[in-house]
Amino acid sequence: MARLSDPPPPRSPLLLPPPRPQLPPPSPAVRQRAWAALALSVLSLLAMTQISNLHRGAYVLGVALAVAVVALVLAFGAMSAARRAGTRRPRGVVAATVLGLIAFVFCGLALSGFLVFRTEVNQYANCMNAASTPAAQTACQNQLDNSVRNELLGGN
């Protein structure tokens, strides 16, 4: 006969674990911070697609990179505030973190490319502004390809 002081029998490894208790929802301020982070992450990604003037591309990418950093700070802050308060993670904060990281990486790479190949990009933009035919635009693209290749390979 089992007594109350006896330990419970071991659970079978084939059974599902017992459900965890539900945490309370996060505060409205933390939820708003998470949604703001998601909106800024999306805004940063959209800013990268709107570079039409290559002369201003580095500035647009710099602002998009700064917005991505703010989005990441807000997302990580919302997650840590929810953890400190003992509440659930707010909705959208994981998506904000993932999109913010993607925006940060892509903006950083594109901005470094714009800065490293500044003269080549400026020459390409000037050439495309002067090109009036598809053949001239193809020649501009070939000139950019060759100049970037020479820069990467340590040529002239």
N, CA, C and O of each residue as an XYZ file, in Angstrom:
624
protein
N       0.838     -1.165      0.000
C       0.000      0.000      0.000
C       0.886      1.232      0.000
O       1.834      1.308      0.782
N       0.605      2.170     -0.837
C       1.417      3.376     -0.944
C       1.009      4.366      0.127
O      -0.168      4.550      0.434
N       2.041      5.000      0.687
C       1.787      6.020      1.690
C       1.925      7.394      1.058
O       2.493      7.523     -0.026
N       1.412      8.421      1.722
C       1.491      9.777      1.199
C       2.930     10.274      1.116
O       3.224     11.156      0.310
N       3.815      9.742      1.912
C       5.202     10.206      1.911
C       6.035      9.531      0.828
O       7.169      9.943      0.583
N       5.501      8.512      0.180
C       6.234      7.836     -0.889
C       6.328      8.755     -2.110
O       5.394      9.502     -2.402
N       7.482      8.698     -2.837
C       7.602      9.521     -4.045
C       6.655      9.005     -5.121
O       6.349      7.813     -5.151
N       6.183      9.888     -6.012
C       5.278      9.435     -7.069
C       6.024      8.514     -8.030
O       7.247      8.602     -8.147
N       5.312      7.646     -8.706
C       5.986      6.754     -9.662
C       6.551      7.576    -10.825
O       6.008      8.627    -11.164
N       7.630      7.101    -11.429
C       8.226      7.861    -12.541
C       7.278      7.900    -13.731
O       6.528      6.960    -13.994
N       7.342      9.038    -14.450
C       6.482      9.195    -15.632
C       7.098      8.430    -16.800
O       8.319      8.320    -16.914
N       6.267      7.926    -17.628
C       6.730      7.230    -18.813
C       7.314      8.251    -19.791
O       6.742      9.330    -19.944
N       8.432      7.951    -20.458
C       8.986      8.896    -21.424
C       8.114      9.054    -22.661
O       8.326      9.976    -23.448
N       7.141      8.174    -22.846
C       6.262      8.259    -24.003
C       5.090      9.212    -23.776
O       4.406      9.590    -24.728
N       4.858      9.595    -22.541
C       3.763     10.508    -22.239
C       4.204     11.949    -22.468
O       5.383     12.278    -22.340
N       3.250     12.794    -22.803
C       3.534     14.219    -22.954
C       3.836     14.828    -21.596
O       3.290     14.384    -20.587
N       4.688     15.827    -21.554
C       4.968     16.462    -20.266
C       3.727     17.202    -19.767
O       2.862     17.569    -20.563
N       3.638     17.418    -18.484
C       2.468     18.137    -17.971
C       2.472     19.577    -18.480
O       3.540     20.160    -18.669
N       1.301     20.153    -18.703
C       1.263     21.516    -19.247
C       1.833     22.525    -18.248
O       1.652     22.415    -17.035
N       2.531     23.513    -18.815
C       3.079     24.572    -17.971
C       1.977     25.571    -17.649
O       1.026     25.720    -18.415
N       2.102     26.240    -16.539
C       1.082     27.240    -16.222
C       1.173     28.416    -17.193
O       2.269     28.802    -17.601
N       0.034     28.980    -17.560
C      -0.004     30.113    -18.478
C       0.502     31.367    -17.772
O       0.130     31.660    -16.636
N       1.364     32.099    -18.481
C       1.840     33.370    -17.947
C       0.822     34.455    -18.273
O       0.080     34.336    -19.249
N       0.781     35.499    -17.475
C      -0.154     36.601    -17.786
C       0.314     37.369    -19.014
O       1.489     37.307    -19.376
N      -0.598     38.091    -19.656
C      -0.211     38.853    -20.847
C       0.699     40.024    -20.471
O       0.684     40.489    -19.332
N       1.485     40.494    -21.433
C       2.378     41.625    -21.136
C       1.589     42.920    -20.979
O       0.429     43.016    -21.378
N       2.241     43.895    -20.397
C       1.588     45.194    -20.193
C       1.390     45.890    -21.541
O       2.083     45.570    -22.506
N       0.459     46.832    -21.616
C       0.231     47.539    -22.880
C       1.474     48.286    -23.388
O       1.689     48.371    -24.598
N       2.278     48.817    -22.491
C       3.480     49.534    -22.920
C       4.460     48.585    -23.612
O       5.086     48.959    -24.604
N       4.596     47.381    -23.104
C       5.504     46.400    -23.707
C       4.951     45.941    -25.051
O       5.711     45.742    -25.998
N       3.635     45.773    -25.141
C       3.028     45.391    -26.419
C       3.228     46.481    -27.464
O       3.530     46.186    -28.620
N       3.061     47.732    -27.065
C       3.260     48.835    -28.003
C       4.709     48.918    -28.454
O       4.983     49.222    -29.615
N       5.626     48.654    -27.552
C       7.042     48.656    -27.922
C       7.339     47.561    -28.936
O       8.130     47.766    -29.856
N       6.712     46.405    -28.775
C       6.928     45.305    -29.717
C       6.359     45.649    -31.091
O       6.997     45.382    -32.109
N       5.155     46.244    -31.127
C       4.571     46.612    -32.415
C       5.363     47.728    -33.088
O       5.493     47.747    -34.312
N       5.889     48.651    -32.299
C       6.733     49.709    -32.875
C       8.005     49.107    -33.467
O       8.466     49.533    -34.526
N       8.561     48.127    -32.787
C       9.763     47.465    -33.303
C       9.463     46.759    -34.623
O      10.270     46.804    -35.552
N       8.303     46.107    -34.706
C       7.931     45.425    -35.948
C       7.734     46.427    -37.082
O       8.180     46.193    -38.206
N       7.072     47.534    -36.791
C       6.840     48.550    -37.824
C       8.162     49.148    -38.302
O       8.345     49.370    -39.499
N       9.070     49.406    -37.389
C      10.364     49.974    -37.786
C      11.206     48.965    -38.567
O      11.941     49.349    -39.477
N      11.107     47.695    -38.226
C      11.840     46.674    -38.981
C      11.356     46.612    -40.424
O      12.155     46.554    -41.358
N      10.048     46.625    -40.590
C       9.483     46.594    -41.938
C       9.844     47.872    -42.689
O      10.171     47.824    -43.875
N       9.786     49.005    -42.010
C      10.143     50.279    -42.624
C      11.595     50.283    -43.094
O      11.904     50.809    -44.164
N      12.464     49.709    -42.312
C      13.870     49.643    -42.688
C      14.077     48.778    -43.926
O      14.875     49.121    -44.798
N      13.364     47.662    -44.004
C      13.472     46.814    -45.187
C      12.893     47.492    -46.423
O      13.440     47.370    -47.519
N      11.785     48.208    -46.243
C      11.175     48.902    -47.368
C      12.048     50.053    -47.858
O      12.068     50.352    -49.052
N      12.762     50.692    -46.954
C      13.627     51.811    -47.359
C      14.715     51.339    -48.311
O      15.132     52.079    -49.201
N      15.166     50.124    -48.125
C      16.212     49.596    -49.014
C      15.702     49.422    -50.432
O      16.468     49.544    -51.388
N      14.432     49.141    -50.575
C      13.894     48.926    -51.915
C      13.614     50.229    -52.647
O      13.358     50.212    -53.851
N      13.657     51.349    -51.951
C      13.290     52.627    -52.544
C      14.486     53.455    -52.986
O      14.356     54.664    -53.175
N      15.630     52.843    -53.151
C      16.819     53.578    -53.601
C      16.743     53.695    -55.118
O      17.050     52.749    -55.843
N      16.333     54.863    -55.581
C      16.275     55.086    -57.021
C      17.391     56.016    -57.474
O      17.847     55.930    -58.615
N      17.828     56.892    -56.602
C      18.907     57.811    -56.923
C      20.182     57.280    -56.270
O      20.323     57.323    -55.048
N      21.102     56.785    -57.082
C      22.306     56.165    -56.537
C      23.213     57.172    -55.837
O      24.023     56.791    -54.992
N      23.086     58.456    -56.181
C      23.910     59.460    -55.516
C      23.515     59.593    -54.038
O      24.344     59.931    -53.193
N      22.257     59.326    -53.743
C      21.774     59.425    -52.363
C      21.612     58.056    -51.701
O      21.108     57.971    -50.581
N      22.022     57.010    -52.361
C      21.833     55.658    -51.854
C      22.502     55.402    -50.525
O      21.938     54.725    -49.665
N      23.700     55.935    -50.341
C      24.413     55.718    -49.081
C      23.676     56.382    -47.926
O      23.646     55.846    -46.819
N      23.085     57.539    -48.175
C      22.347     58.224    -47.113
C      21.081     57.457    -46.746
O      20.749     57.320    -45.569
N      20.384     56.961    -47.753
C      19.165     56.178    -47.499
C      19.519     54.912    -46.720
O      18.811     54.536    -45.786
N      20.603     54.264    -47.101
C      21.011     53.046    -46.401
C      21.465     53.350    -44.972
O      21.238     52.551    -44.063
N      22.100     54.494    -44.777
C      22.506     54.876    -43.426
C      21.306     55.085    -42.519
O      21.307     54.648    -41.369
N      20.281     55.755    -43.038
C      19.061     55.963    -42.251
C      18.362     54.628    -42.016
O      17.882     54.372    -40.911
N      18.297     53.776    -43.033
C      17.656     52.463    -42.873
C      18.405     51.613    -41.839
O      17.788     50.870    -41.076
N      19.718     51.727    -41.821
C      20.512     50.990    -40.831
C      20.223     51.509    -39.425
O      20.089     50.721    -38.488
N      20.127     52.821    -39.275
C      19.808     53.398    -37.964
C      18.409     52.981    -37.505
O      18.207     52.699    -36.323
N      17.450     52.938    -38.420
C      16.090     52.514    -38.077
C      16.089     51.038    -37.671
O      15.371     50.652    -36.749
N      16.884     50.214    -38.350
C      16.967     48.798    -37.986
C      17.564     48.628    -36.591
O      17.129     47.763    -35.831
N      18.553     49.443    -36.255
C      19.152     49.371    -34.914
C      18.123     49.760    -33.860
O      18.022     49.104    -32.824
N      17.356     50.822    -34.114
C      16.307     51.233    -33.169
C      15.265     50.124    -33.024
O      14.798     49.861    -31.916
N      14.900     49.478    -34.117
C      13.927     48.385    -34.060
C      14.461     47.229    -33.214
O      13.720     46.640    -32.427
N      15.729     46.910    -33.375
C      16.313     45.825    -32.577
C      16.370     46.194    -31.097
O      16.103     45.352    -30.238
N      16.710     47.428    -30.797
C      16.748     47.864    -29.397
C      15.354     47.769    -28.779
O      15.201     47.298    -27.652
N      14.343     48.217    -29.518
C      12.974     48.127    -29.009
C      12.531     46.672    -28.831
O      11.895     46.338    -27.832
N      12.859     45.818    -29.780
C      12.441     44.411    -29.701
C      13.111     43.700    -28.535
O      12.450     43.004    -27.765
N      14.423     43.873    -28.403
C      15.116     43.221    -27.290
C      14.666     43.803    -25.957
O      14.571     43.083    -24.964
N      14.389     45.098    -25.932
C      13.881     45.713    -24.709
C      12.511     45.192    -24.326
O      12.237     44.981    -23.144
N      11.644     44.980    -25.312
C      10.309     44.447    -25.030
C      10.401     43.010    -24.507
O       9.680     42.633    -23.583
N      11.280     42.225    -25.099
C      11.421     40.843    -24.622
C      11.978     40.794    -23.202
O      11.504     40.014    -22.376
N      12.969     41.614    -22.918
C      13.548     41.584    -21.578
C      12.585     42.171    -20.545
O      12.556     41.708    -19.405
N      11.800     43.176    -20.919
C      10.820     43.726    -19.983
C       9.747     42.695    -19.660
O       9.307     42.593    -18.515
N       9.327     41.935    -20.659
C       8.334     40.888    -20.421
C       8.912     39.790    -19.531
O       8.221     39.268    -18.656
N      10.161     39.445    -19.752
C      10.792     38.411    -18.929
C      10.936     38.885    -17.482
O      10.688     38.124    -16.547
N      11.341     40.160    -17.303
C      11.496     40.698    -15.941
C      10.160     40.756    -15.207
O      10.097     40.518    -14.000
N       9.093     41.072    -15.938
C       7.778     41.172    -15.308
C       7.120     39.812    -15.121
O       6.087     39.713    -14.460
N       7.701     38.767    -15.692
C       7.119     37.429    -15.559
C       5.890     37.241    -16.417
O       4.977     36.502    -16.049
N       5.861     37.912    -17.570
C       4.715     37.799    -18.472
C       5.138     37.127    -19.762
O       6.315     36.845    -19.984
N       4.146     36.875    -20.612
C       4.452     36.290    -21.924
C       5.179     37.296    -22.791
O       5.151     38.501    -22.544
N       5.836     36.762    -23.824
C       6.423     37.652    -24.844
C       5.309     38.312    -25.612
O       4.317     37.658    -25.933
N       5.438     39.590    -25.919
C       4.371     40.234    -26.700
C       4.334     39.700    -28.125
O       5.343     39.252    -28.669
N       3.149     39.759    -28.711
C       3.006     39.300    -30.091
C       3.816     40.194    -31.017
O       3.900     41.408    -30.826
N       4.401     39.574    -32.010
C       5.133     40.323    -33.025
C       6.578     40.619    -32.676
O       7.326     41.103    -33.525
N       6.993     40.338    -31.437
C       8.354     40.711    -31.066
C       9.387     39.776    -31.699
O      10.503     40.199    -31.999
N       9.026     38.527    -31.902
C       9.969     37.606    -32.556
C      10.110     37.981    -34.031
O      11.216     37.981    -34.570
N       9.003     38.296    -34.674
C       9.061     38.734    -36.074
C       9.839     40.034    -36.194
O      10.606     40.215    -37.140
N       9.646     40.944    -35.239
C      10.387     42.206    -35.257
C      11.882     41.960    -35.105
O      12.689     42.628    -35.752
N      12.253     41.022    -34.268
C      13.667     40.707    -34.077
C      14.272     40.102    -35.336
O      15.358     40.496    -35.764
N      13.565     39.146    -35.925
C      14.084     38.490    -37.132
C      14.198     39.491    -38.282
O      15.233     39.565    -38.945
N      13.131     40.260    -38.518
C      13.167     41.245    -39.609
C      14.185     42.347    -39.331
O      14.842     42.829    -40.253
N      14.318     42.744    -38.078
C      15.312     43.752    -37.725
C      16.732     43.261    -37.963
O      17.584     44.016    -38.432
N      16.986     42.000    -37.641
C      18.318     41.435    -37.902
C      18.589     41.338    -39.399
O      19.693     41.639    -39.854
N      17.583     40.920    -40.162
C      17.750     40.842    -41.618
C      18.018     42.225    -42.183
O      18.911     42.393    -43.014
N      17.253     43.217    -41.741
C      17.452     44.586    -42.224
C      18.825     45.108    -41.827
O      19.492     45.770    -42.622
N      19.252     44.813    -40.603
C      20.560     45.265    -40.138
C      21.687     44.677    -40.985
O      22.612     45.386    -41.382
N      21.600     43.389    -41.255
C      22.655     42.728    -42.036
C      22.666     43.242    -43.479
O      23.721     43.600    -44.002
N      21.500     43.278    -44.118
C      21.451     43.720    -45.517
C      21.824     45.192    -45.664
O      22.557     45.557    -46.583
N      21.328     46.035    -44.771
C      21.682     47.458    -44.840
C      23.171     47.657    -44.594
O      23.814     48.472    -45.256
N      23.710     46.914    -43.647
C      25.137     47.028    -43.371
C      25.991     46.601    -44.550
O      26.969     47.267    -44.890
N      25.624     45.493    -45.171
C      26.381     45.032    -46.337
C      26.249     45.991    -47.515
O      27.236     46.305    -48.180
N      25.028     46.454    -47.771
C      24.815     47.376    -48.891
C      25.521     48.706    -48.644
O      26.110     49.275    -49.563
N      25.465     49.201    -47.413
C      26.131     50.470    -47.104
C      27.639     50.335    -47.224
O      28.304     51.240    -47.729
N      28.182     49.224    -46.768
C      29.623     49.037    -46.921
C      29.997     48.920    -48.396
O      31.053     49.404    -48.802
N      29.149     48.288    -49.201
C      29.408     48.222    -50.638
C      29.364     49.596    -51.284
O      30.200     49.915    -52.130
N      28.383     50.419    -50.886
C      28.307     51.780    -51.410
C      29.533     52.592    -51.010
O      30.039     53.384    -51.805
N      30.007     52.401    -49.793
C      31.150     53.193    -49.327
C      32.470     52.710    -49.918
O      33.340     53.521    -50.232
N      32.625     51.404    -50.072
C      33.868     50.871    -50.633
C      33.979     51.202    -52.114
O      35.054     51.545    -52.605
N      32.860     51.098    -52.819
C      32.863     51.341    -54.266
C      32.203     52.682    -54.599
O      31.425     52.776    -55.548
N      32.512     53.710    -53.820
C      31.892     55.020    -53.998
C      32.155     55.599    -55.385
O      31.226     56.059    -56.050
N      33.407     55.579    -55.824
C      33.716     56.187    -57.128
C      33.076     55.397    -58.264
O      32.590     55.982    -59.232
N      33.075     54.067    -58.150
C      32.481     53.245    -59.198
C      30.970     53.475    -59.288
O      30.411     53.547    -60.383
N      30.318     53.590    -58.136
C      28.870     53.818    -58.129
C      28.555     55.202    -58.685
O      27.586     55.362    -59.427
N      29.360     56.204    -58.338
C      29.126     57.548    -58.877
C      29.321     57.583    -60.392
O      28.549     58.222    -61.106
N      30.355     56.894    -60.878
C      30.565     56.827    -62.323
C      29.396     56.120    -63.009
O      28.947     56.542    -64.074
N      28.915     55.056    -62.400
C      27.783     54.321    -62.960
C      26.526     55.191    -62.991
O      25.797     55.194    -63.982
N      26.271     55.932    -61.903
C      25.088     56.795    -61.861
C      25.171     57.890    -62.914
O      24.178     58.189    -63.576
N      26.342     58.487    -63.077
C      26.512     59.520    -64.100
C      26.344     58.936    -65.500
O      25.733     59.560    -66.367
N      26.879     57.756    -65.714
C      26.766     57.099    -67.016
C      25.303     56.769    -67.321
O      24.846     56.974    -68.446
N      24.567     56.260    -66.330
C      23.162     55.909    -66.554
C      22.307     57.150    -66.794
O      21.333     57.095    -67.544
N      22.666     58.270    -66.159
C      21.922     59.510    -66.400
C      22.110     59.992    -67.832
O      21.204     60.579    -68.424
N      23.297     59.739    -68.383
C      23.573     60.187    -69.748
C      23.123     59.174    -70.799
O      22.980     59.521    -71.971
N      22.901     57.934    -70.392
C      22.526     56.883    -71.358
C      21.081     57.063    -71.795
O      20.182     57.235    -70.973
N      20.876     57.020    -73.109
C      19.523     57.191    -73.621
C      19.017     55.944    -74.356
O      17.833     55.855    -74.683
N      19.892     55.004    -74.609
C      19.484     53.789    -75.307
C      19.797     52.571    -74.447
O      20.638     52.648    -73.552
N      19.140     51.460    -74.703
C      19.458     50.238    -73.961
C      20.910     49.791    -74.157
O      21.516     49.228    -73.245
N      21.456     50.039    -75.325
C      22.856     49.662    -75.563
C      23.787     50.491    -74.682
O      24.769     49.970    -74.155
N      23.484     51.773    -74.523
C      24.311     52.627    -73.666
C      24.173     52.208    -72.205
O      25.146     52.257    -71.452
N      22.971     51.797    -71.801
C      22.790     51.330    -70.422
C      23.544     50.034    -70.177
O      24.089     49.826    -69.093
N      23.576     49.161    -71.179
C      24.355     47.923    -71.060
C      25.839     48.232    -70.974
O      26.570     47.580    -70.229
N      26.288     49.226    -71.737
C      27.698     49.625    -71.665
C      28.029     50.170    -70.274
O      29.115     49.914    -69.753
N      27.102     50.919    -69.670
C      27.315     51.425    -68.307
C      27.419     50.268    -67.316
O      28.274     50.275    -66.431
N      26.543     49.277    -67.471
C      26.578     48.111    -66.586
C      27.884     47.345    -66.739
O      28.465     46.909    -65.746
N      28.352     47.176    -67.974
C      29.621     46.483    -68.212
C      30.784     47.268    -67.616
O      31.715     46.680    -67.066
N      30.734     48.597    -67.725
C      31.788     49.429    -67.146
C      31.814     49.272    -65.626
O      32.887     49.173    -65.031
N      30.632     49.250    -64.993
C      30.568     49.048    -63.542
C      31.115     47.679    -63.165
O      31.897     47.559    -62.222
N      30.708     46.643    -63.898
C      31.189     45.291    -63.612
C      32.705     45.217    -63.702
O      33.355     44.649    -62.824
N      33.269     45.786    -64.756
C      34.716     45.737    -64.939
C      35.449     46.530    -63.862
O      36.477     46.077    -63.358
N      34.936     47.710    -63.501
C      35.636     48.519    -62.502
C      35.564     47.880    -61.115
O      36.533     47.944    -60.358
N      34.431     47.266    -60.773
C      34.328     46.580    -59.485
C      35.226     45.348    -59.469
O      35.891     45.075    -58.469
N      35.247     44.613    -60.563
C      36.114     43.440    -60.650
C      37.581     43.837    -60.502
O      38.334     43.172    -59.792
N      37.993     44.923    -61.173
C      39.367     45.384    -61.047
C      39.677     45.838    -59.621
O      40.778     45.602    -59.124
N      38.730     46.477    -58.968
C      38.937     46.939    -57.596
C      39.074     45.749    -56.641
O      39.908     45.766    -55.736
N      38.252     44.722    -56.850
C      38.299     43.548    -55.971
C      39.566     42.732    -56.187
O      40.136     42.200    -55.234
N      40.004     42.634    -57.428
C      41.175     41.826    -57.730
C      42.479     42.603    -57.562
O      43.557     42.055    -57.793
N      42.394     43.857    -57.166
C      43.595     44.629    -56.933
C      44.235     45.119    -58.208
O      45.444     45.347    -58.261
N      43.433     45.278    -59.223
C      43.966     45.745    -60.512
C      44.207     47.241    -60.494
O      44.414     47.836    -59.437
N      44.178     47.841    -61.671
C      44.469     49.269    -61.809
C      43.518     50.055    -60.995
O      43.592     51.283    -60.973
